[in-house]
Structures are given as C-alpha cells and as structure tokens.
Amino acid sequence: MGEDSSLEKLNEWYNKYSDDIYRYVLMMTVDQELAKDVTHDTFIKAYKHMESFRGEASAKNWLYRIAHNTTIDEIRKRKPLRFMVNTYTSIATNDYLPEKVIQLGENEEQLYRSLQKLKRSYREVIILRKIEELNIRETAEILNWTESKVKTTLFRALEALKKQMIKEGYEHETFYRRNEIR
C-alpha cells in the first residue's frame, strides 16, 4: 500500500470510527484529555503499521485492538495509586461522563458510575459488548480472548455490575432485561 493510499484509508477510518474509539477509551480511562491523546495515538499507530493490516479482522476491530492496547499501556504508565483513585472512586461531577451518558438521564448515569467501579476486565467486556454493541467474535478479537472467555466474563461482569448497583441502592429493571447474555 503506497503512502498516499495509506493516508487516504486512514482518513476514511478516522472519519468513520474515531468517535467510537474515543468513547471506548473515555469509558476505560474516565479522563477526557487522556482519551483524546490515546485516540490520536491509536490512529498514528494504525498509520505506522498499516502494512500489517491484512484484513483478517475488520478495520474497526483492528483499530479497537490498537486502542485497547494503547489504553492499557497508558494505564500501566500511571502511578498505581492515582489510577486506582481515578478508576475506582465515584465521579463527583459530570466532567468525565461522555455526553451520550449525560443525555440518557439519571438512571443511566448511575449505571455508568457503577460500571467505573468494576475491575478492568469486567468494564472492558461490558463496554465492548453492551455499550459499543460488538458481537462476541469481535470482542474476542479485540481483547485477544476466546469467545468462551468473552461469554463467561460478560456473565460475571453483569452479575458484578448488578451487585454494585444494588450496593449503591439502585435497581433498574430495564437494564437487567435488556442486558441478558446473548
């Protein structure tokens, strides 16, 4: 693939997937500036490694995989205490909530806050399967898991989310019906 065609392809992918990638990274990091940086880095890495894209996975999945790995690398670089404070404490304001979540209302905002208190693997699988609405195969490709592990982890993650929400005094029946394992 020539440099011009690689840049053209990357621009196409950026226009098509950058909002989804940003939202995914933001939900994982709960930090708007970091999410912008990781999204930017994701597309730079995609451009630099365009020759390794063979089309075995969709372009979307390939970009999610790069975003996932870049996010994990950034999380590892942070000091553990700061990461734990940012990740596992309640969010005091709406500053870090994606606009989409704020527009959904109080019930969904509480769901998002509870989601942030789960361990990373649970959060990842819920975000990819239930928020980004990727299928089991796509989620497995992005996380480098087996499809069986995706199903099992999603089941456990949804149970953990339900317990977290109950612990916080919140129950939302439509969430539980809508998010049964599929």
BELWOZI-V567976 format. One record per pair of residues at least 6 apart in sequence whose ideal C-beta (glycine too) atoms are under 8 Angstrom apart, sorted by the first residue. I is the first residue (numbers start at 1). GAP is how many residues later the second one is. D is the distance in whole Angstrom. If there is no record, write none. Layout:
BEGIN
i:I gap:GAP d:D
i:I gap:GAP d:D
END
This chain:
BEGIN
i:1 gap:8 d:7
i:1 gap:49 d:6
i:1 gap:50 d:6
i:6 gap:41 d:6
i:6 gap:44 d:4
i:7 gap:40 d:7
i:9 gap:41 d:7
i:10 gap:33 d:6
i:10 gap:36 d:6
i:10 gap:37 d:5
i:10 gap:40 d:7
i:13 gap:30 d:7
i:13 gap:33 d:7
i:13 gap:46 d:5
i:13 gap:50 d:6
i:14 gap:29 d:6
i:16 gap:44 d:8
i:17 gap:42 d:7
i:17 gap:43 d:6
i:17 gap:46 d:5
i:18 gap:21 d:6
i:18 gap:25 d:7
i:20 gap:40 d:8
i:20 gap:44 d:8
i:20 gap:112 d:7
i:21 gap:18 d:5
i:21 gap:21 d:6
i:21 gap:22 d:8
i:21 gap:42 d:6
i:21 gap:43 d:7
i:21 gap:46 d:5
i:22 gap:13 d:6
i:22 gap:14 d:7
i:22 gap:17 d:4
i:23 gap:75 d:6
i:23 gap:77 d:7
i:23 gap:108 d:8
i:23 gap:109 d:8
i:24 gap:40 d:7
i:24 gap:43 d:6
i:24 gap:44 d:8
i:24 gap:103 d:6
i:24 gap:104 d:7
i:24 gap:108 d:6
i:25 gap:9 d:8
i:25 gap:10 d:4
i:25 gap:13 d:5
i:25 gap:14 d:6
i:25 gap:17 d:8
i:25 gap:42 d:6
i:25 gap:45 d:8
i:25 gap:46 d:5
i:26 gap:6 d:6
i:26 gap:9 d:4
i:26 gap:70 d:8
i:26 gap:72 d:6
i:27 gap:71 d:7
i:27 gap:85 d:8
i:27 gap:88 d:8
i:27 gap:96 d:7
i:27 gap:100 d:5
i:27 gap:104 d:7
i:28 gap:43 d:5
i:28 gap:47 d:8
i:28 gap:92 d:8
i:28 gap:95 d:7
i:28 gap:96 d:7
i:28 gap:99 d:7
i:29 gap:6 d:6
i:29 gap:9 d:7
i:29 gap:42 d:6
i:29 gap:45 d:7
i:29 gap:46 d:7
i:29 gap:57 d:8
i:30 gap:56 d:6
i:30 gap:57 d:7
i:30 gap:61 d:7
i:30 gap:66 d:5
i:30 gap:86 d:6
i:31 gap:55 d:7
i:31 gap:65 d:7
i:32 gap:63 d:8
i:32 gap:64 d:6
i:34 gap:40 d:6
i:37 gap:37 d:8
i:38 gap:29 d:7
i:38 gap:32 d:5
i:38 gap:33 d:5
i:38 gap:36 d:6
i:39 gap:28 d:7
i:41 gap:29 d:5
i:42 gap:21 d:6
i:42 gap:24 d:5
i:42 gap:25 d:4
i:42 gap:28 d:5
i:43 gap:20 d:8
i:45 gap:21 d:5
i:45 gap:25 d:7
i:46 gap:7 d:8
i:46 gap:16 d:7
i:46 gap:17 d:6
i:46 gap:20 d:6
i:49 gap:17 d:8
i:53 gap:6 d:7
i:53 gap:9 d:6
i:57 gap:8 d:7
i:57 gap:84 d:5
i:58 gap:80 d:7
i:60 gap:78 d:8
i:61 gap:73 d:8
i:61 gap:77 d:5
i:61 gap:80 d:5
i:61 gap:81 d:6
i:64 gap:64 d:7
i:64 gap:68 d:8
i:64 gap:70 d:8
i:64 gap:74 d:8
i:64 gap:78 d:4
i:65 gap:76 d:7
i:65 gap:77 d:5
i:65 gap:79 d:8
i:68 gap:56 d:7
i:68 gap:74 d:6
i:68 gap:75 d:7
i:75 gap:8 d:6
i:75 gap:45 d:8
i:87 gap:29 d:7
i:87 gap:33 d:8
i:88 gap:28 d:7
i:88 gap:29 d:6
i:90 gap:23 d:6
i:90 gap:27 d:8
i:91 gap:6 d:7
i:91 gap:22 d:6
i:91 gap:25 d:7
i:94 gap:8 d:5
i:94 gap:15 d:8
i:97 gap:12 d:6
i:97 gap:15 d:6
i:98 gap:14 d:8
i:101 gap:7 d:6
i:101 gap:8 d:6
i:101 gap:11 d:5
i:102 gap:7 d:7
i:107 gap:63 d:8
i:107 gap:65 d:5
i:107 gap:68 d:8
i:110 gap:55 d:7
i:110 gap:58 d:7
i:110 gap:60 d:5
i:110 gap:62 d:8
i:111 gap:50 d:8
i:111 gap:54 d:7
i:111 gap:59 d:8
i:111 gap:61 d:7
i:111 gap:64 d:6
i:113 gap:55 d:8
i:114 gap:47 d:6
i:114 gap:50 d:5
i:114 gap:51 d:5
i:114 gap:54 d:6
i:114 gap:56 d:7
i:115 gap:8 d:6
i:115 gap:11 d:6
i:115 gap:12 d:8
i:115 gap:46 d:6
i:116 gap:7 d:7
i:117 gap:47 d:6
i:118 gap:8 d:7
i:118 gap:39 d:7
i:118 gap:42 d:6
i:118 gap:43 d:6
i:118 gap:46 d:6
i:119 gap:41 d:8
i:121 gap:32 d:6
i:121 gap:36 d:8
i:122 gap:31 d:7
i:122 gap:34 d:7
i:122 gap:35 d:4
i:122 gap:38 d:5
i:122 gap:39 d:7
i:123 gap:34 d:8
i:124 gap:19 d:6
i:125 gap:14 d:7
i:125 gap:18 d:7
i:125 gap:25 d:6
i:125 gap:28 d:5
i:125 gap:29 d:5
i:125 gap:32 d:5
i:126 gap:28 d:7
i:126 gap:31 d:5
i:126 gap:32 d:7
i:126 gap:35 d:7
i:128 gap:6 d:5
i:128 gap:10 d:8
i:128 gap:11 d:5
i:128 gap:14 d:6
i:128 gap:15 d:7
i:129 gap:7 d:7
i:129 gap:10 d:5
i:129 gap:21 d:7
i:129 gap:25 d:6
i:130 gap:24 d:8
i:130 gap:28 d:8
i:130 gap:49 d:5
i:134 gap:8 d:7
i:136 gap:11 d:5
i:136 gap:14 d:5
i:136 gap:15 d:6
i:137 gap:10 d:6
i:139 gap:6 d:8
i:139 gap:11 d:5
i:140 gap:6 d:6
i:140 gap:7 d:5
i:140 gap:9 d:7
i:140 gap:10 d:5
i:143 gap:7 d:7
i:145 gap:8 d:7
i:151 gap:30 d:7
i:154 gap:27 d:6
i:155 gap:26 d:5
i:158 gap:21 d:6
i:158 gap:23 d:7
i:162 gap:14 d:7
i:165 gap:6 d:7
i:165 gap:7 d:7
END
